[in-house]
Amino acid sequence: SEMIDSTALQIRKQSGLKTILFPGSSEMISRNADAIFFMSLLNSRNTKFLMGYQVASSRFVKRLGIETISMGYIVFEPGMTVGEVGEANLVGRDDTNLAASYVAAAELLGMRLVYLEAGSGAPQHIPPDTIRAVKKEASIPVIVGGGIRTPEAARSVTDAGADIVVTGTVAERAVSVVESLSPIVEAVKGIAKR
């Protein structure tokens, strides 16, 4: 869309950083991005989220020539809006066996990343024990998001094994993104890579 194109271009110009799209639909794609998370909502009951939207946008994405980063997206309790809209069979917060099995499946399907999502605005993040169990199974990077609003929460999920931490609601609601995110970034700096 024109708005996505304009936003991606402005982010690149203002920050000088590479931009990766996290599309909410097959219309949220831009030639001005450097890459796109080409994801599958692995625990959805609706085939549109498993593979339908990917099929619908695949040829367009190929023609754009932007890098695709395949990602398994797994929604955990409470799931919030993404769990409802994505028609997810939510993974229990403490169901380490099912969580690790989803990650193993994502890896065997050739996905380059896996994203563990509690849902935007979730009251709590995914428990550290669940993240540790997933990380033990995974040889691909693990992203954790949902319910991470404080430096302590970010540190907790990073200590448990998260390679990337997403703090969407904090950034979305911030008057100053830099002021809001700086303490969170500082909390996870220097944590040894696993």
C-alpha positions as CSV (number, residue, x, y, z in Angstrom):
1,S,0.0,0.0,0.0
2,E,1.0,3.6,-0.4
3,M,1.1,4.2,3.3
4,I,3.4,1.2,3.9
5,D,5.7,2.3,1.1
6,S,5.9,5.8,2.5
7,T,6.5,4.6,6.1
8,A,9.2,2.1,5.1
9,L,11.0,4.8,3.0
10,Q,10.9,7.4,5.8
11,I,12.2,4.9,8.4
12,R,15.1,4.0,6.1
13,K,15.9,7.7,5.4
14,Q,15.6,8.8,9.0
15,S,17.4,6.0,10.7
16,G,19.8,4.6,8.1
17,L,18.8,1.2,9.3
18,K,17.6,-1.8,7.3
19,T,13.8,-2.3,7.5
20,I,12.1,-5.6,7.8
21,L,8.3,-5.8,7.3
22,F,6.1,-7.7,9.7
23,P,3.0,-7.8,7.6
24,G,-0.4,-8.2,9.1
25,S,-1.9,-9.1,5.7
26,S,-0.8,-9.7,2.1
27,E,-1.5,-6.0,1.4
28,M,1.1,-4.8,3.9
29,I,4.1,-5.2,1.6
30,S,6.5,-2.6,0.3
31,R,9.3,-2.4,-2.3
32,N,10.9,0.1,0.1
33,A,11.7,-2.5,2.7
34,D,14.9,-4.5,2.8
35,A,13.2,-7.7,3.8
36,I,10.0,-9.2,4.9
37,F,9.1,-11.8,7.5
38,F,7.4,-14.5,5.4
39,M,5.6,-16.2,8.2
40,S,3.1,-18.9,8.9
41,L,0.9,-18.9,12.0
42,L,1.6,-22.5,12.9
43,N,-1.1,-23.0,15.4
44,S,-4.0,-21.4,13.5
45,R,-7.1,-23.4,12.7
46,N,-7.5,-21.4,9.6
47,T,-5.5,-22.4,6.5
48,K,-5.4,-18.7,5.4
49,F,-3.0,-18.0,8.2
50,L,-1.0,-21.2,7.8
51,M,-0.4,-20.8,4.0
52,G,-3.2,-19.0,2.2
53,Y,-1.9,-15.4,2.6
54,Q,1.6,-16.6,1.7
55,V,0.3,-18.2,-1.5
56,A,-1.7,-15.0,-2.4
57,S,1.3,-12.7,-2.0
58,S,4.2,-15.0,-3.1
59,R,4.5,-14.0,-6.7
60,F,4.3,-10.3,-5.9
61,V,7.0,-10.7,-3.2
62,K,9.2,-12.5,-5.6
63,R,8.8,-9.8,-8.2
64,L,9.7,-7.1,-5.7
65,G,13.0,-8.9,-5.1
66,I,13.1,-8.1,-1.4
67,E,14.7,-10.7,0.9
68,T,12.2,-13.1,2.5
69,I,12.9,-14.4,6.0
70,S,10.8,-17.5,6.7
71,M,9.4,-17.5,10.2
72,G,7.2,-19.8,12.3
73,Y,4.8,-17.7,14.4
74,I,3.3,-19.4,17.4
75,V,0.6,-17.8,19.6
76,F,0.5,-18.6,23.4
77,E,-2.1,-17.9,26.0
78,P,-3.6,-15.4,26.5
79,G,-3.2,-14.6,22.7
80,M,-5.0,-11.3,22.9
81,T,-6.3,-10.0,19.5
82,V,-3.8,-11.9,17.4
83,G,-4.9,-15.2,18.9
84,E,-8.6,-14.3,18.2
85,V,-8.1,-12.9,14.7
86,G,-5.6,-15.6,13.8
87,E,-8.0,-18.3,15.0
88,A,-5.1,-19.8,17.0
89,N,-5.2,-23.0,19.1
90,L,-3.3,-21.2,21.9
91,V,-0.3,-22.9,23.4
92,G,-0.5,-23.0,27.1
93,R,2.0,-20.7,28.9
94,D,3.6,-23.6,30.7
95,D,3.2,-26.2,28.0
96,T,6.9,-26.7,27.3
97,N,6.4,-29.9,25.4
98,L,4.0,-28.5,22.8
99,A,6.0,-25.3,22.5
100,A,9.2,-27.2,21.8
101,S,7.4,-29.4,19.3
102,Y,6.2,-26.4,17.4
103,V,9.7,-25.0,17.3
104,A,11.1,-28.4,16.1
105,A,8.4,-28.5,13.3
106,A,9.2,-24.9,12.2
107,E,12.9,-25.9,12.0
108,L,12.2,-29.0,10.0
109,L,10.0,-27.0,7.6
110,G,13.1,-24.9,6.9
111,M,12.0,-21.7,8.8
112,R,14.9,-19.4,9.7
113,L,13.3,-17.9,12.8
114,V,10.6,-18.7,15.3
115,Y,8.4,-16.1,17.1
116,L,6.8,-16.9,20.4
117,E,3.9,-14.5,20.8
118,A,1.8,-13.9,24.0
119,G,-0.2,-11.2,22.2
120,S,0.1,-7.5,22.0
121,G,-0.8,-6.0,25.3
122,A,-0.7,-9.3,27.1
123,P,-0.7,-8.9,30.9
124,Q,2.3,-11.3,31.2
125,H,5.1,-12.4,28.9
126,I,5.8,-16.0,28.1
127,P,7.4,-17.7,31.1
128,P,11.2,-18.1,31.2
129,D,10.9,-21.9,31.7
130,T,8.9,-22.2,28.4
131,I,11.5,-20.0,26.6
132,R,14.3,-22.2,28.0
133,A,12.6,-25.4,26.8
134,V,12.1,-23.9,23.4
135,K,15.7,-22.6,23.2
136,K,17.0,-26.1,24.2
137,E,15.2,-27.5,21.1
138,A,16.0,-24.7,18.7
139,S,19.0,-24.2,16.5
140,I,17.4,-21.1,14.9
141,P,16.9,-17.7,16.5
142,V,14.0,-17.3,18.9
143,I,11.9,-14.1,19.0
144,V,9.7,-13.4,22.1
145,G,7.0,-10.8,22.2
146,G,3.9,-9.9,24.1
147,G,3.7,-8.6,27.7
148,I,7.2,-7.2,27.7
149,R,6.9,-3.6,29.0
150,T,9.7,-3.2,31.5
151,P,13.5,-3.6,31.6
152,E,13.1,-6.5,34.1
153,A,10.7,-8.4,31.8
154,A,13.0,-7.9,28.8
155,R,16.0,-9.1,30.9
156,S,14.0,-12.1,32.1
157,V,13.1,-13.4,28.6
158,T,16.6,-12.6,27.3
159,D,18.2,-14.5,30.2
160,A,15.9,-17.4,29.4
161,G,17.2,-17.6,25.8
162,A,15.3,-15.1,23.6
163,D,17.5,-13.9,20.8
164,I,15.2,-11.0,19.9
165,V,12.8,-9.2,22.2
166,V,9.7,-7.4,20.8
167,T,8.3,-4.5,22.8
168,G,5.6,-3.3,20.4
169,T,3.1,-1.8,22.8
170,V,5.8,0.2,24.6
171,A,6.9,1.8,21.3
172,E,3.4,2.3,20.0
173,R,2.2,4.2,23.1
174,A,5.4,6.1,23.8
175,V,5.6,9.9,23.6
176,S,9.3,9.5,23.1
177,V,10.3,6.1,21.7
178,V,13.9,6.6,22.5
179,E,13.2,7.5,26.2
180,S,10.8,4.6,26.6
181,L,12.9,1.9,24.9
182,S,16.4,3.0,26.1
183,P,16.1,1.4,29.6
184,I,14.8,-1.8,28.0
185,V,17.7,-1.9,25.5
186,E,20.2,-1.2,28.3
187,A,18.7,-4.1,30.4
188,V,19.5,-6.6,27.7
189,K,22.9,-5.3,26.5
190,G,25.8,-7.5,27.2
191,I,23.8,-10.7,27.7
192,A,26.0,-13.4,26.3
193,K,24.8,-15.0,23.0
194,R,23.8,-18.6,23.3
